[in-house]
Amino acid sequence: MSRKTPEVRVPRLVGLMAVDARETARAQGLLLNAPDRPDVHLAVVDYVVRQYPQAGAEVPRDSMVYVWFDFGPGEGGGGVHEPRLPRPPRGGLQRELDEPGEPSPARALSSP
């Protein structure tokens, strides 16, 4: 769209680093705000995980686009998985145990 149009399309910012999201929004004539990051103008390598309004929406030029860099509670995200507690047993790989009540094929063949 030309710079003279009153409406602009919101670009897709999800997946972009903060610095790229700011530049993309500015190129479309939009402002960027991050409720979970008051220092959004200093953020560089954090990735956008959510945005409002959604990509493709038509909004007036100079509108605010809200982005989030962290998932909210219950919204997903991998979280931190290490260190696992309790720690796995030491001693290397071990054979997978049979389900309770199911004899292994090797034991079933050797029974009388």
N, C-alpha and C positions, 0 to 999 in steps of 0.2 A: 504494500500500500504506500502511496506517496505521503510525504511528511505533512501535507495540507489536509489530509482526511481527519475528521474529528474522532473516528473510531479506529482502533487498532486491534489486531488479533494477538492474544496472549501466547507467547512462545512456550514450548515445552522446556521447563527448567529442571524437572526431576532427572537426576542422574548427572547433572553438571556440577562441577566444583563451584564454590562460592564466587570466586573471581570471575568465572565464565558466566555464571547466572547473572551477576551484576551487569556485565558488559552486554549480554544478550537482551536483558530487560531495558537497559539504557538505549540500545540501538533501536528498539521498538517505541521509544518514548514513554516507557513505564518506569515507575519507582519500585524499589525492592525493600521489603520489610521482613524481619525474621523475629517473630514473637519469642522463640526459644534462644535467640542469640542477639542481645541488644547491641553488641559490637559487630554487627554484620559487615560494616564497612572495613573491618580489619580481618575478617575471616578470608582464608585463601583456599585451602585444600579440603575443607569440609564439603561433603556431597549433599545436595538437596534430595530429600526423600519424599517430600510432599509439597504441593503448591495449591494456592487458591487465589484467583479463579483458575479453573482447569485450563490446560492448553487448548487453544482454538476458540476460546470465548472472545467475543468482541466487547471491548471496554473503551471508554473515553481515553484519549491521550492524557498522559500524566496521572493515570490511575495507579493505585498501589497494588502490587502483587505480593502476597504473603508466601513465604517459603519456610520450611522447617528442615532442620539438619539432623534431628533426632526423632526416632519413632516415639510416639506417645505410649502410655501403658496399654498393653493388650493389642497393639497394632502390628506386632511382628518384630522383625529385627533378630539377628542371630544372638545378640547378647554375648557375654563372656562365658566361655566353656572351660577354661583352664584356670587354675588347677582343678582337676576333678577330685572330689572328696567323696567317699574314701578312695584312696589311690588304687589302681589296678594291682592285682597280686604280682609279686616278683617271680622270676623263674622262666621267662620266655613263653612261647606259645604252648597252650594246653589243648587237649582234645575237647571238642564240644560235648557236653553231657547230654544224654538222652532225656527225652521228656519223661516225667514220672509215669509209670505204668506201661511204657512202651519198651520192650526189650530191643536191644540193638540187633541188627540182622546177624552179626557174627555170633552173638550169644544164642539167638534163636536156633541157628543151625547146629550148635554144639550141644543143645539140651536133648536129653533122651526122649 
